Amino acid sequence: MSTQEESLKKFQQRIDADEKIEPRDWMPENYRKTLIRQISQHAHSEVIGMQPEGNWVLRAPSLRAKKILLAKIQDEGGHGLYLYSAAETFGVSRAEMIQQLQEGKAKYSSIFNYPTLTWADMGAIGWLVDGAAIVNQTMLAKCSYGPYARAMLRICKEEGFHQRQGYEIMGKMMNGTPAQREMAQDAMNRFWWPSLMMFGPPDTESAHSAESMNWKIKVESNDKLRQRFIDRTVEQAHHIGLTVPDKDLKFNKETMHWEFGPINWDEFWTVVKGNGPCNHQRMNHHIHYHNEGAWVREAASAYERKISAN
Ligand code: BYC
C-alpha cells in the first residue's frame, strides 16, 4: 500500500469512528476543496442574505419590529464572520473568497435571489428560510470538520430566535385584518417553494452528496432534510391558518410524512445559474458596498501594521 493509500485509509477510519478532523490534520485534497467550497458559499449566503431584509429596516411597522429586524440582520453578518473564519483555517483568505463570489465562481443560496415585496416577507423569511436553515445546519453541526461543526452550534441557537420572530410576524398578521391575512398568505405562496429548494437538488442529482456523506461533511441527504422541514412546517402553517400552496400535499398515515407535489427544478437551476429575479441586483449591491468600504479595510490594516511595529 502506498503512503497516500495508507493515509486515506487512516483518514476514513477516523471519519468512521466519528472523530473530528482539525485544521492541521492530514486530509484528502478533495475533502479540503469541498469544505472550502461549501463553507465559503455558506458564508456568502449569510452575507448576501442580509440584503432582502435590509430592504425593510426603514419601513418596519414599529420601533420594536425595527429593533428585532436590525438585531437579526446583525446576527447574519456575525454568522458570515464565523464561517469565513472557519474556511480560513484551510489557508484560503477572505479576500480570495469574496473575489470568487464577485466573479461568479462561488455560489450563495438560491433563496436570496427573490425580492421582498411586503412586510409579511420578513415573517416568511424568518419562519421559512431560517426554519429551513436550522434543519440543514443542525445536521451540519455533526459535520466531521471541527471548526465548521463548532461554528454551527452558535449559529443554530441564533437561528432559533430568527425562526420564532418570523413565525411571530406571520401569526400576528394571520390574527389581523383581512388585508394582513392576505399579505401573509401571499408571502407564504411566494416563499414556500424557494424554501424547499434551499436543500439543494434531489439526491439522485446531487453531484457532491455521495462523497460528502462518505466523509461526513453532510450526515443526512438533501431529500431527507427537505422532508423533515416539510413535516415540521406544514403543521405550523395550519396552526395559524395559512394554506400551503401545494395542491398535492397530503399526510400519509403509514409513513407519518407529508407527501408533496413536484418541485420546479428548472426554476431552481435558472436561479442558481445567475438568472433569478434578483441575482444581478444582489451582486451589484455587494460589489458597490464592498468597494465603498475599501478605506475601512485599508485603515484597519494600517492600524495593525502600526501596532505590530511598536
Ligand atoms: N442554492 O451536490 P449538491 C441563512 C449547488 S444563510 C445555490 O447537492 P452540496 C440566512 C451546489 O453548491 C444559510 N446553489 O451540493 C441568512 C452545487 O454546485 P457547485 C444558507 C445550490 O454542497 C440570512 C450544486 O448545486 N445555508 O440561513 O453537496 C437571512 C449541486 O448540489 C443550492 C447554507 O448555505 C442552493 N440552494 O449540497 C436568513 C447551507 N443547493 O458548488 C437566513 C450550507 C445546491 O458544485 N450548504 N446548490 O457549483 C449546504 O448545506 C450544501 O452546500 C447544500 C448543497 C445542501 C446547500
Residues whose N, C-alpha, C, O or C-beta is under 5 A from the ligand:
A	BS01	BYC	Q38 Q41 H42 S45 E46 G49 M50 E76 K107 Y108 S109 S110 V129 D130 A133 M197 M198 F199 G200 P201 S206 A207 H208 S209 S212 V272
